[in-house]
Amino acid sequence: MHCFCSACGKTVYYLPGQGGTVVQCPQCHSPTQLPAAPKTKPGPGLMKPGVLPFTQKKCPDCGGAVNSDSSCPACLTKQQQNRKYIVLAGALIVVLIAGVVFAVMRTHKIARAKETAAAAATNNGPGHIFILTAPANDPSRATNDLWPRHFVLERRRGSDFAVAVGDVENLSQRIRYGLKVDIELLDRNGHKIGTVNDTITHLAPNAVWHVIASTSDTNAINARFAGIKENQ
């Protein structure tokens, strides 16, 4: 015989002789009232009282009543709940890993930004590298297919020498011979106080010439591209 638990609604199997008693639900362990068995006289084709229409056994895992031809309903419910917990735990782990990766990338990005800012502050201080704003890095401003750009004055702390450097790119498809670049040296007020130059015997098509010109003038604070000459 069977009935339904008044607490959890699960099926409770019991013997006819247990009808009308209070037992503990094998699944939720709550007390539940078993209905009284109907009083009928055994007749032809009817089973005697105390004989179950099916065979019951105890679940080896939870101890609950289980039909011989079915699985333990309590264990099945527990397995379903465990699957839900596993899925939730997996989702939580994925979120945590994504958060850690994001935090590491953000920390690295902030560190690089700080390093860049510190380098810029150092380079713009007195006695360090000065970056020119002219001429603009625009190939359309090239002179005779020779494009000067990135001219700076580098002065290292504790040294009496400074180096004016820059690039000249040959935008033409022919070799250029006997090139000379003039670079003006400027003081703290932007006034010209001298000129340095560098030369090269030839420059191949589409090649870049790294110009280097040194000076010992301690008053030179900035540098400016002045012009370029070529031996025809």
N, C-alpha and C positions, 0 to 999 in steps of 0.2 A: 504494500500500500504506500501511497505517497500523498503529500500535501505541500503547501507553500509556506515558507518561513514568513512570519508576520513582521519581521524586521527588515530582511534583505530581499524577500520575494523569491529566493532560490528554492529549488525542489528539495524536499526532505523525505527520505524513504524510511519507513518504519514497519514493524511487525503488527499484525492485527491486534495482538495482545497489548500493545503499547497505546492503543487508542484512548483518548481522554486524558493522557498524562502530559506533563510539561518536560520537554527535552531541550538539549542544547543543539542549536543549528550547527552542523558540521562545517559550514562555510563561514558564517559571520560570528559563530559562537554565542549568539544571543538566545535567551530562553524563548521557546515558542510552544504554544498549546497544540497538541495533536488532536484532530477530530476523533470522536468515538466511532468505533466500527459498527456498522449496522448489524442488528441482531437478526440473522436469518438462519433457518434450518438448512443444513446441508442436504442437497437433493442430488438426483442423478445429474452428472456432468459438472457439479460444483465441487470446488476443492474444500477440504476440511479446514477449520480455523487453525492458524499457526503455520500454514504452508504458503509460501510466497509464490506468486505466479512467475517469478524470475529469480535468478540467483544473484545475491549481493556479495560483495567483498570489500575489504578495506583498502583504501589507497595507501601504497607503501610510503608515499611522500608526506601526505598531510593527515592520514588516518581517517578520512571521510568515507562515507558509504559510496560505493561505485558499482554500477551494474556490470555484469560480466562481459557484456557486449558493447561497452562504451568507455570513454575516457573520463577521468575525474573532472567534474565541472569546476570545482574549486581551484584545481591546479591549472586548468585552461584559463580561468579568469586571471590568476596570478601571472601566468606567462604573457598574457596580453598587456597587463599593466607594466611588466618588466620591459616589453618591447617599446612601450611609450617612453619609459624612463631612458632607455638606451638612445632613442632618437633625439630626445631633448638634450641629453648629455653631449651627443655628437654635434648638434647645432650650437651648443654653448661653446664647445672647444673651437669650432670654426670661427665663431665671433671673436673669441679671445685671441686666436692666432692673427686674425685680420687686424685687431686693435694693436697688437704688439708690432706687427709689420708697419702699420701706419705711424706709430709713435717713433720707431727707429728711423724711418724715412724723414719724418718731420724734424727730428733731432739733428740728423745729418744735414738737412737743408739749412737749418738755423745756424749750425756750426760753420758751414761753408759761407753763409751770408756774413757772419761775424768776421771770418778770416778775410773776406773780400773788403769789408768796410775798414778793418784794421790796416790792410795793405794800402788801401786808398788814402787813409789818413796819414800813414807813414810817408808815402810817396809825395804827398802834397805839402809836407812840412818843409821848413827851411833846410837847405843843404841836401835835398834829396832829388828824386826824379820829377821833372815837370813835363806834362803832356800838352802838346800844342793843339789848338783848335783849328789852325789853318796851316796849310791848305786843306780843304775838305777832302774826305776820301771818296772822290767822285771821278771816275774815269773820263767824264766829259770835260774836266778841267785840265786834262793832260796837255803838255806842251810838245807839239811835234811828235805825238804818239809816245811820249815819255811821261809816265805818271808818277809824280813824287807824292809820298804819303807817310804817315806815322813818324814824323820827325819829333824827337824829344832830346832833352839835355839831361844826362845822368851824372850826378855828382854823389860820390860815396862819402859817408861821414868819416872824418879824420884824414881825407885825402885832398891834396892840392890840385889834383887833375880832375877835369870833367870831360865827358865824351858826348858829342852830338851824334846821334844815330838816326837813321831813317831808311826808307825803301824807295827805289826807283824801278818801275816796271816798264819793260819795252813792249808796248802794245802793237808794234808793227810786225811785219813778217820778214824783216831784213835785219842784218847785223848792224849794230851802231858802234862806231869807232871813236876813240878819244873823247870820252865823256868826262865832264868836270862839274861837280855840284858845289855851289856856294851856300853856306849857312851863316846867318847873322846871329851874333851873340847879343843878348839883351840883359840890362841890369834889372834891379828890383822894380824900377819905375817903368820898364818897358822901352827904355832908350837903347839904341844900338851902341855897343861899345867895342865891337870887333867883328871879324869874319874868319871863319875856318872853311876848309874845302877838302874834298876827296876826289880822286880820279880813278878811272878804269880804262884799260886799253880797248876793250870791246865788250859788247853786251848782246847775247844771242836773242833771237826772236822769242817773245813771250816770257823771257827770263826776268828775274828780279835781282837787282843789285842792292846789297845791304851796305849802305853808306856808313862810314865810321870816320869821325874827325875829332881829334883831342885838342884840349886847350888847358893852359895853366892859369888862366885869368880867374882869380877867386871872386871877382865881382860879377861873373856871368851867372845869372839865375835862370834864364830862359833861352830858348833858341827858336829860330824861324827860318824856314826854307826861303832862300833868296833867289835862286835861279839855277839853270843848268845850261852848259855850253857843249857843243859837239864840233869836233874837227871834221870839216867836209872833205 
